[in-house]
Amino acid sequence: MLKRRKVTLITCTKVTVISPEGKKTSYSRVLKSQDSKRMAYKYNHQNSSGVRECLEDGLKASSSNETDTLKTIQPKSANTKSSEISKTSHNGSSVKKEWPECGSSSSKRDALKMMAHPVGVHTTSSADSMTAQQQTDKTELWSKNMDKSCLGEDASNLKRNYGIKLLQNLTPSSNHTILVEVTSVRKNNPPQAFKKMTPNAWNANYVKMPYSDHSNYEKRSFMGLQTVTRWEIIKKALTKGKFKDSYEVEVTIKKYNKKYEKEWSFSGLHSYLHSLPQEEKNDLLQGTLPFMASLALQLPDVCPSPIPLLRKGQEHTLTMSQRQIACLLANAFFCTFPHRNATNPSSEYSNYPDINFSRLFEDVSEQKHQKLRTIFWYFTSLLNTMPTGLVTFERRCMKSEINWKASRATFTALHVTCEGKIEEQGAGMLQVDFASSKVGGGVLGSGLVQEEIRFLINTELIVARLFTEKLMDKECLIITGAQQYSRYSGYSDTFRWEGPHIDETPRDEWQRLCTEIVAIDALKFNDYEDQFKDSVLDRELMKAFCGFRFYPSQVITAVATGNWGCGAFKGNAKFKALIQLMAAAEARRDVMYFTLGNKHLMKELYHIHLFLKKQNFTVGKLFSLMERFCQSVKSRHSTDHLYDYIYQAKL
């Protein structure tokens, strides 16, 4: 059993050493006593982020194997009063300060009040390698923090956007299409649709709308085949007071999708409605569904202007109202969009995600039930109150390469937690969507992991599938203003809709909710070791940096992210975490990292980040090390020692 020779208590203004006999000795700023030579700490008062600096003289094992224990009390922020940091009296006595758990808050605004826990300290020798004794001490420090749910920078110090003034006015341009009248954009005022003088476009650059005169349908009658506009059939099918059952919904949709009459199955929809209590079923069939049908038929008035496709290789921004999104999604539910049902590689929209909801109605499963429940709640909430804000979709492309080896960027602050959710504790930050290259992934199919869940609870995100072409290697999609409508629990098979969510996020001057989501797609690997190729490292860095980099239309906030590209994509969590930290450093953004319950990864990521900061690593220096590590994987076929490789490396 290890004997504690003395305990060091550090406050913002002094250090007090308490011997086993109870003798107290005070020091100013730097601890340097004869009985405690192993380590010196000082608090950097100039660093407003509250980062502690470690001044090491070299960790040496004592002959008696006795270990000093170092406890620190971390301040809330740079401007917090010392009396609020710890209850330390003038005579040197100390009272333990209790800190709230990172994941204890369910409110977005409570995220601003989260405090980081006191943390253990990882130490290394003056050389760049770790001795066996250091490894032992590192393990001991970890064991003292087994109950911690978050480590690193104080969460309240990470920058968030809660209505910060924008740098640009809302103005249409050649690379920014705005589907509403700019002059009508005011607080709590329904914006008016912008009506372009030219007729609705029908070409490869725009969404082909259901009401277009070019969307025709061959109808058989006693006079033979007649060509009629498809919109006329849609209007006739959807103009009704109520639906008597789910089978009538199926018949209605198939009236203007004759080609798929025998292919499409609605067993999932039938099963879901059959599972509902009678009162809830009646509300859906007689209230929500007729409202959705009526909303869909308003499309020519609500969305009269051509909607540009966000095509690969082209930077373009699209801003529309939440009402316009609702109208488009109602049409997607009733499968009205022409030329969007074929899935073969040679089809016109094979490079786009599917948008008509036909796949959502297939198959009977609890996952499909929960998806339908979440989406129906979105429309039910609109029946009660139609939101009046805007949402922006921005496709970004990186044109130039980055010489990562030459990067002199240093690592920014990190808060890492094994609890909480990106959309809650990461409120006001740039929130990462672990995307598929076709945004939304399997949200309308069988998928139900991070991206699909986000597209369900922030249902307006689904409309991005209508106009966003598959993302290329140096591209991302930024969505600003999507509202959260639902609460949930679980993940994948355990996902459950838990009820309505009241989104109280403030709005910016464009009347967008201050929720910014970046969709970046990681590579998927069939062979686990393929990710350790030099070309893959460079690709993933470019992808993350494309999403994290600052644009004039943005506020520089922290990045809220997690195990991007792991799980089904077979990414190595440690490797991917470092890639994101490097990209964030290059973009000058702090990071809040969620390990989704993985406490071991939380500790490992905290310690490697502390090491990189203390050793003054640059992005270029770490990139060179990671390249060398990738080379070693080829010869050793071992990928589990990445962080140890970095600790031991000598550059």
Buried (B, 14 or more C-beta within 10 A) or exposed (E): EEEEBBBBBBBBEBBBBBEEEEEEBEBEBEBEBEEBBBBBBBBEEEEEBBBBEBEBEEBEBEEEEEBBBBBBBBBBBBEBEEEEBBEBEEEBEBEEBEBBBBBEBEEBEBBBEBBBBBBBBBBBBEEBEBBEBBEEBBEEBBEBBEEBBBBBBBBBBBBBBBBBEBEEEBEBEEEBBBBBEBEEBEEEEBBEBBEEEEEBBBEEEBBBBBBBEBBBBEBEEEEEEEEEBBBBBBBEBBEBEEBEEBEBBBBBBBBBBEEBEEEBBBBBBBBBBEBBEEEEBEBBBBBBBBBBBBBBBBBBEBBBBBBBBBBBEBBBBBBBBBBBBBBBBBBBBBBBBBEBBBEEEEEEBEEBBBBBBBBBBBBBBBBBBBBBBBBBBBBBBBBEEEBBBBBBBBBBBBEEEBEBEEBEBBBBBBBBBBBBBBBBBBBBBBBBBBBBBBBBBBBBBBBBBBBBBBBBBBBBBBBBBBBBBBBBBBBBBBBBBBBBBBBBEEBBEEBBBEEBBEBEBEBBBBBBBBBBBBBBBBBBBEEEBEBBBEEBBBBBBBBBBBBBBEEEBBBBBBBBBBBBBBBEBBBBBBBBBBBBBBBBBBBEBBBBBBBBEBBEBBBBBBBBBBBBBBBEBBBBBBBBBBBEBBEBBEEEEEBEBBBEBBBEBEE
